C-alpha cells in the first residue's frame, strides 16, 4: 500500500493538484449527480462527465501558473459575490423603511421615511423644495 502511495506522490510532483476552484467544480458535479437521480437526464450526465474531466485535467496539469491564475480569478469572483450578498440584506431592510428620492435640481439622493403621505422635501445640498408621496 505504501508503494502505491509513493508512486502517486512521485507522479504528482510538478503537477498542480487541487484548489478552491476544483472543490467548487466537484461540488457542482455532486449536486448535479443528486439532481440527476431525480430527473434522469442524458444531458446532465454528459455535463457531469465534462466537469469531472475538467477537474481532473486541472488537477494533473503541469502548467501551474495558468491554473493559479484561474483559481485567483475564481476567488475574486466569489469574493465579489459574497460581498454583494452581504450588502443585499441591509439594502432590502432599508427599502422597506425608507423611500429614496432624487432632487430635481441637483440630483442628490434623499432618504425619506415611508408612510407619511404627500410631504414637502427640502434638499440640504441645493436648498430646493419639492413635494412627493412617501
PAPAMI-463476 format. One record per residue: x, y negated, z of N, C-alpha, C in turn; residue in three letters. Coordinates in nm, 4 decimals, padded with zeros to 6 digits. Layout:
PAPAMI-463476
- X_Y_Z_X_Y_Z_X_Y_Z_ala
...
end
This chain:
PAPAMI-463476
- 00.0835_00.1199_00.0000_00.0000_00.0000_00.0000_00.0872_-00.1253_00.0000_unk
- 00.1956_-00.1240_00.0812_00.2852_-00.2393_00.0840_00.3533_-00.2587_-00.0500_unk
- 00.3798_-00.1494_-00.1210_00.4427_-00.1565_-00.2508_00.3530_-00.2331_-00.3492_unk
- 00.2223_-00.2076_-00.3456_00.1275_-00.2758_-00.4322_00.1201_-00.4247_-00.3984_unk
- 00.1209_-00.4558_-00.2690_00.1192_-00.5963_-00.2264_00.2436_-00.6689_-00.2752_unk
- 00.3586_-00.6033_-00.2646_00.4834_-00.6650_-00.3098_00.4818_-00.6888_-00.4598_unk
- 00.4301_-00.5936_-00.5359_00.4214_-00.6103_-00.6804_00.3310_-00.7287_-00.7159_unk
- 00.2191_-00.7405_-00.6443_00.1285_-00.8517_-00.6714_00.1933_-00.9852_-00.6331_unk
- 00.2635_-00.9895_-00.5221_00.3340_-01.1116_-00.4821_00.4361_-01.1529_-00.5863_unk
- 00.5113_-01.0568_-00.6365_00.6105_-01.0879_-00.7403_00.5432_-01.1365_-00.8679_unk
- 00.4268_-01.0761_-00.9000_00.3522_-01.1187_-01.0178_00.3045_-01.2630_-01.0038_unk
- 00.2624_-01.3020_-00.8838_00.2063_-01.4351_-00.8617_00.3125_-01.5442_-00.8479_unk
- 00.4384_-01.5107_-00.8386_00.5437_-01.6113_-00.8285_00.5431_-01.6950_-00.9561_unk
- 00.5336_-01.8274_-00.9405_00.5310_-01.9181_-01.0548_00.3934_-01.9390_-01.1135_unk
- 00.2943_-01.8740_-01.0578_00.1567_-01.8924_-01.1063_00.0835_-01.9852_-01.0112_unk
- -00.0284_-02.0417_-01.0599_-00.0960_-02.1477_-00.9851_-00.1675_-02.0975_-00.8609_unk
- -00.2391_-01.9894_-00.8693_-00.3143_-01.9403_-00.7530_-00.4516_-02.0049_-00.7447_unk
- -00.5081_-02.0047_-00.6270_-00.6432_-02.0573_-00.6099_-00.6397_-02.1962_-00.5476_unk
- -00.7461_-02.2717_-00.5706_-00.7587_-02.4068_-00.5154_-00.9066_-02.4389_-00.4957_unk
- -00.9371_-02.5633_-00.4631_-01.0759_-02.6027_-00.4358_-01.1654_-02.5869_-00.5586_unk
- -01.1145_-02.6202_-00.6763_-01.1944_-02.6061_-00.7983_-01.2274_-02.4592_-00.8242_unk
- -01.1316_-02.3703_-00.8057_-01.1591_-02.2280_-00.8228_-01.2625_-02.1796_-00.7218_unk
- -01.2520_-02.2249_-00.5982_-01.3520_-02.1849_-00.4977_-01.4905_-02.2340_-00.5365_unk
- -01.4979_-02.3557_-00.5907_-01.6260_-02.4118_-00.6342_-01.6823_-02.3290_-00.7507_unk
- -01.5976_-02.2964_-00.8476_-01.6427_-02.2170_-00.9621_-01.6928_-02.0804_-00.9149_unk
- -01.6197_-02.0181_-00.8237_-01.6622_-01.8868_-00.7739_-01.7916_-01.8956_-00.6933_unk
- -01.8123_-02.0051_-00.6223_-01.9385_-02.0258_-00.5500_-02.0541_-02.0392_-00.6486_unk
- -02.0321_-02.1151_-00.7568_-02.1346_-02.1295_-00.8604_-02.1666_-01.9926_-00.9219_unk
- -02.0643_-01.9137_-00.9470_-02.0860_-01.7794_-01.0029_-02.1679_-01.6946_-00.9064_unk
- -02.1371_-01.7016_-00.7779_-02.2130_-01.6241_-00.6786_-02.3599_-01.6661_-00.6763_unk
- -02.3855_-01.7960_-00.6809_-02.5238_-01.8450_-00.6838_-02.5942_-01.7976_-00.8112_unk
- -02.5211_-01.8023_-00.9228_-02.5805_-01.7561_-01.0492_-02.6111_-01.6070_-01.0461_unk
- -02.5244_-01.5283_-00.9837_-02.5488_-01.3834_-00.9719_-02.6749_-01.3594_-00.8891_unk
- -02.6899_-01.4320_-00.7793_-02.8092_-01.4164_-00.6956_-02.9351_-01.4589_-00.7707_unk
- -02.9268_-01.5673_-00.8480_-03.0418_-01.6103_-00.9289_-03.0726_-01.5080_-01.0369_unk
- -02.9683_-01.4491_-01.0916_-02.9878_-01.3516_-01.1985_-03.0547_-01.2236_-01.1477_unk
- -03.0402_-01.1942_-01.0189_-03.1112_-01.0792_-00.9630_-03.2619_-01.0982_-00.9751_unk
- -03.3073_-01.2229_-00.9673_-03.4499_-01.2521_-00.9789_-03.4936_-01.2739_-01.1235_unk
- -03.4102_-01.3435_-01.2019_-03.4505_-01.3844_-01.3368_-03.4193_-01.2822_-01.4455_unk
- -03.3130_-01.2059_-01.4281_-03.2698_-01.1074_-01.5265_-03.2504_-01.1704_-01.6644_unk
- -03.1654_-01.2725_-01.6703_-03.1408_-01.3453_-01.7948_-03.0059_-01.3051_-01.8533_unk
- -03.0053_-01.2739_-01.9823_-02.8812_-01.2386_-02.0502_-02.7886_-01.3581_-02.0625_unk
- -02.8456_-01.4760_-02.0805_-02.7653_-01.5982_-02.0909_-02.6908_-01.6259_-01.9603_unk
- -02.7564_-01.6007_-01.8490_-02.6935_-01.6201_-01.7192_-02.5757_-01.5242_-01.6999_unk
- -02.5894_-01.4021_-01.7484_-02.4807_-01.3043_-01.7366_-02.3584_-01.3529_-01.8133_unk
- -02.3785_-01.3997_-01.9358_-02.2657_-01.4473_-02.0160_-02.2022_-01.5715_-01.9548_unk
- -02.2843_-01.6592_-01.8991_-02.2309_-01.7783_-01.8327_-02.1486_-01.7384_-01.7107_unk
- -02.1981_-01.6421_-01.6345_-02.1230_-01.5926_-01.5186_-01.9881_-01.5368_-01.5609_unk
- -01.9884_-01.4567_-01.6667_-01.8638_-01.3966_-01.7141_-01.7653_-01.5025_-01.7626_unk
- -01.8154_-01.6027_-01.8337_-01.7267_-01.7102_-01.8808_-01.6664_-01.7882_-01.7646_unk
- -01.7474_-01.8173_-01.6637_-01.6958_-01.8898_-01.5474_-01.5947_-01.8058_-01.4699_unk
- -01.6210_-01.6755_-01.4574_-01.5240_-01.5870_-01.3923_-01.3927_-01.5824_-01.4700_unk
- -01.4035_-01.5742_-01.6022_-01.2837_-01.5738_-01.6861_-01.2060_-01.7037_-01.6694_unk
- -01.2767_-01.8157_-01.6690_-01.2122_-01.9456_-01.6477_-01.1404_-01.9497_-01.5132_unk
- -01.2061_-01.8995_-01.4113_-01.1467_-01.8985_-01.2778_-01.0181_-01.8164_-01.2751_unk
- -01.0212_-01.6972_-01.3358_-00.9012_-01.6132_-01.3369_-00.7913_-01.6724_-01.4247_unk
- -00.8284_-01.7328_-01.5361_-00.7269_-01.7972_-01.6195_-00.6572_-01.9102_-01.5444_unk
- -00.7360_-01.9875_-01.4702_-00.6760_-02.0951_-01.3897_-00.5859_-02.0361_-01.2811_unk
- -00.6309_-01.9280_-01.2184_-00.5572_-01.8684_-01.1079_-00.4221_-01.8117_-01.1529_unk
- -00.4197_-01.7483_-01.2693_-00.2976_-01.6840_-01.3166_-00.2152_-01.7724_-01.4101_unk
- -00.2568_-01.8969_-01.4280_-00.1861_-01.9877_-01.5179_-00.0485_-02.0241_-01.4626_unk
- 00.0479_-02.0378_-01.5527_00.1810_-02.0821_-01.5130_00.1985_-02.2315_-01.5359_unk
- 00.0988_-02.2969_-01.5962_00.1021_-02.4413_-01.6172_00.0449_-02.5090_-01.4926_unk
- 00.1246_-02.5141_-01.3881_00.0761_-02.5629_-01.2587_00.0446_-02.7117_-01.2616_unk
- 00.1156_-02.7888_-01.3430_00.0896_-02.9329_-01.3497_-00.0502_-02.9637_-01.4010_unk
- -00.0903_-02.8939_-01.5085_-00.2238_-02.9158_-01.5649_-00.3316_-02.8703_-01.4675_unk
- -00.3109_-02.7552_-01.4021_-00.4105_-02.7066_-01.3059_-00.4217_-02.8010_-01.1866_unk
- -00.3087_-02.8603_-01.1445_-00.3106_-02.9558_-01.0340_-00.3903_-03.0795_-01.0726_unk
- -00.3727_-03.1289_-01.1952_-00.4492_-03.2460_-01.2415_-00.5983_-03.2162_-01.2451_unk
- -00.6337_-03.0964_-01.2942_-00.7754_-03.0572_-01.2975_-00.8342_-03.0564_-01.1569_unk
- -00.7595_-03.0021_-01.0622_-00.8070_-02.9951_-00.9247_-00.8206_-03.1353_-00.8653_unk
- -00.7254_-03.2237_-00.8928_-00.7326_-03.3609_-00.8409_-00.8537_-03.4331_-00.8981_unk
- -00.8807_-03.4149_-01.0272_-00.9990_-03.4759_-01.0892_-01.1258_-03.4247_-01.0217_unk
- -01.1323_-03.2940_-00.9971_-01.2481_-03.2362_-00.9291_-01.2637_-03.2933_-00.7888_unk
- -01.1528_-03.3039_-00.7147_-01.1592_-03.3573_-00.5783_-01.2052_-03.5025_-00.5779_unk
- -01.1598_-03.5828_-00.6750_-01.2042_-03.7220_-00.6840_-01.3534_-03.7302_-00.7126_unk
- -01.4021_-03.6479_-00.8056_-01.5451_-03.6473_-00.8374_-01.6280_-03.6023_-00.7173_unk
- -01.5797_-03.5009_-00.6470_-01.6511_-03.4525_-00.5288_-01.6560_-03.5591_-00.4197_unk
- -01.5448_-03.6317_-00.4011_-01.5418_-03.7382_-00.3008_-01.6420_-03.8482_-00.3359_unk
- -01.6449_-03.8889_-00.4646_-01.7403_-03.9928_-00.5044_-01.8849_-03.9480_-00.4832_unk
- -01.9137_-03.8221_-00.5154_-02.0489_-03.7689_-00.4969_-02.0859_-03.7653_-00.3486_unk
- -01.9919_-03.7262_-00.2635_-02.0194_-03.7218_-00.1195_-02.0422_-03.8626_-00.0637_unk
- -01.9632_-03.9594_-00.1088_-01.9806_-04.0972_-00.0614_-02.1140_-04.1540_-00.1072_unk
- -02.1532_-04.1247_-00.2311_-02.2819_-04.1721_-00.2815_-02.3955_-04.1115_-00.2007_unk
- -02.3865_-03.9820_-00.1723_-02.4909_-03.9154_-00.0944_-02.4949_-03.9687_00.0482_unk
- -02.3778_-03.9994_00.1044_-02.3738_-04.0506_00.2412_-02.4379_-04.1895_00.2497_unk
- -02.4210_-04.2707_00.1465_-02.4762_-04.4062_00.1467_-02.6208_-04.4096_00.1022_unk
- -02.6732_-04.3005_00.0494_-02.8091_-04.2986_-00.0019_-02.9133_-04.3032_00.1085_unk
- -02.8916_-04.2326_00.2174_-02.9894_-04.2278_00.3256_-03.0146_-04.3652_00.3871_unk
- -02.9117_-04.4439_00.4238_-02.9397_-04.5775_00.4763_-03.0101_-04.6679_00.3756_unk
- -02.9796_-04.6516_00.2486_-03.0467_-04.7324_00.1461_-03.1949_-04.7016_00.1396_unk
- -03.2295_-04.5743_00.1490_-03.3709_-04.5347_00.1437_-03.4442_-04.5884_00.2658_unk
- -03.3813_-04.5785_00.3835_-03.4438_-04.6309_00.5049_-03.4608_-04.7824_00.4962_unk
- -03.3622_-04.8501_00.4406_-03.3722_-04.9956_00.4262_-03.4821_-05.0325_00.3273_unk
- -03.4995_-04.9546_00.2221_-03.6023_-04.9830_00.1218_-03.7418_-04.9680_00.1805_unk
- -03.7578_-04.8825_00.2813_-03.8880_-04.8686_00.3464_-03.9208_-04.9893_00.4335_unk
- -03.8196_-05.0499_00.4945_-03.8422_-05.1599_00.5879_-03.8388_-05.2967_00.5224_unk
- -03.7580_-05.3116_00.4165_-03.7355_-05.4427_00.3569_-03.7593_-05.4399_00.2068_unk
- -03.7915_-05.5562_00.1536_-03.8044_-05.5736_00.0107_-03.6967_-05.6724_-00.0323_unk
- -03.6307_-05.6440_-00.1438_-03.5223_-05.7275_-00.1914_-03.5734_-05.8155_-00.3048_unk
- -03.5495_-05.9457_-00.2925_-03.5854_-06.0416_-00.3962_-03.4603_-06.1122_-00.4445_unk
- -03.4653_-06.1583_-00.5699_-03.3570_-06.2401_-00.6232_-03.4069_-06.3831_-00.6327_unk
- -03.3220_-06.4734_-00.5903_-03.3555_-06.6149_-00.6016_-03.3649_-06.6499_-00.7503_unk
- -03.4753_-06.7165_-00.7930_-03.4882_-06.7515_-00.9350_-03.3869_-06.8581_-00.9788_unk
- -03.3330_-06.9311_-00.8837_-03.2400_-07.0395_-00.9167_-03.0956_-06.9897_-00.9284_unk
- -03.0464_-06.9200_-00.8266_-02.9043_-06.8817_-00.8241_-02.8801_-06.7310_-00.8355_unk
- -02.9838_-06.6482_-00.8237_-02.9676_-06.5038_-00.8363_-02.9246_-06.4339_-00.7083_unk
- -02.9159_-06.5073_-00.5979_-02.8775_-06.4481_-00.4695_-02.9823_-06.3461_-00.4262_unk
- -02.9384_-06.2313_-00.3767_-03.0317_-06.1301_-00.3271_-03.0735_-06.1680_-00.1858_unk
- -03.2049_-06.1586_-00.1605_-03.2604_-06.1934_-00.0300_-03.3412_-06.0747_00.0224_unk
- -03.3187_-06.0355_00.1464_-03.3862_-05.9220_00.2077_-03.4971_-05.9738_00.2978_unk
- -03.6211_-05.9331_00.2672_-03.7396_-05.9813_00.3393_-03.8130_-05.8600_00.3973_unk
- -03.8576_-05.8668_00.5255_-03.9336_-05.7555_00.5832_-04.0638_-05.7311_00.5065_unk
- -04.0994_-05.6049_00.4913_-04.2228_-05.5686_00.4200_-04.3457_-05.5929_00.5084_unk
- -04.4602_-05.6069_00.4415_-04.5887_-05.6081_00.5101_-04.6327_-05.7413_00.5672_unk
- -04.5801_-05.8528_00.5196_-04.6229_-05.9842_00.5696_-04.7091_-06.0594_00.4697_unk
- -04.7530_-05.9937_00.3634_-04.8373_-06.0580_00.2631_-04.7576_-06.1568_00.1799_unk
- -04.8273_-06.2597_00.1300_-04.7623_-06.3608_00.0467_-04.6902_-06.4601_00.1376_unk
- -04.5596_-06.4736_00.1157_-04.4803_-06.5616_00.2013_-04.3933_-06.6538_00.1168_unk
- -04.3519_-06.7619_00.1790_-04.2591_-06.8546_00.1159_-04.1172_-06.8151_00.1577_unk
- -04.0302_-06.8021_00.0583_-03.8934_-06.7581_00.0839_-03.7996_-06.8739_00.0549_unk
- -03.7052_-06.8963_00.1466_-03.6078_-07.0043_00.1321_-03.4699_-06.9424_00.1107_unk
- -03.4048_-06.9789_00.0003_-03.2714_-06.9289_-00.0293_-03.1703_-07.0144_00.0468_unk
- -03.0879_-06.9509_00.1271_-02.9877_-07.0244_00.2046_-02.8712_-07.0719_00.1196_unk
- -02.8501_-07.0075_00.0079_-02.7357_-07.0423_-00.0759_-02.7600_-07.1720_-00.1535_unk
- -02.8773_-07.1808_-00.2198_-02.9016_-07.2995_-00.3024_-03.0146_-07.3881_-00.2494_unk
- -03.0911_-07.3396_-00.1505_-03.1982_-07.4204_-00.0922_-03.3291_-07.4121_-00.1677_unk
- -03.3404_-07.3262_-00.2657_-03.4618_-07.3115_-00.3454_-03.5707_-07.2420_-00.2632_unk
- -03.6964_-07.2876_-00.2771_-03.8117_-07.2228_-00.2125_-03.8998_-07.1607_-00.3190_unk
- -03.9461_-07.0360_-00.2937_-04.0359_-06.9684_-00.3860_-04.1249_-06.8739_-00.3065_unk
- -04.2402_-06.8377_-00.3660_-04.3369_-06.7505_-00.2975_-04.3411_-06.6142_-00.3640_unk
- -04.3499_-06.5124_-00.2807_-04.3621_-06.3745_-00.3278_-04.4430_-06.2939_-00.2256_unk
- -04.4927_-06.1781_-00.2703_-04.5620_-06.0866_-00.1800_-04.4597_-05.9903_-00.1208_unk
- -04.4657_-05.9748_00.0107_-04.3745_-05.8805_00.0752_-04.4485_-05.7532_00.1011_unk
end
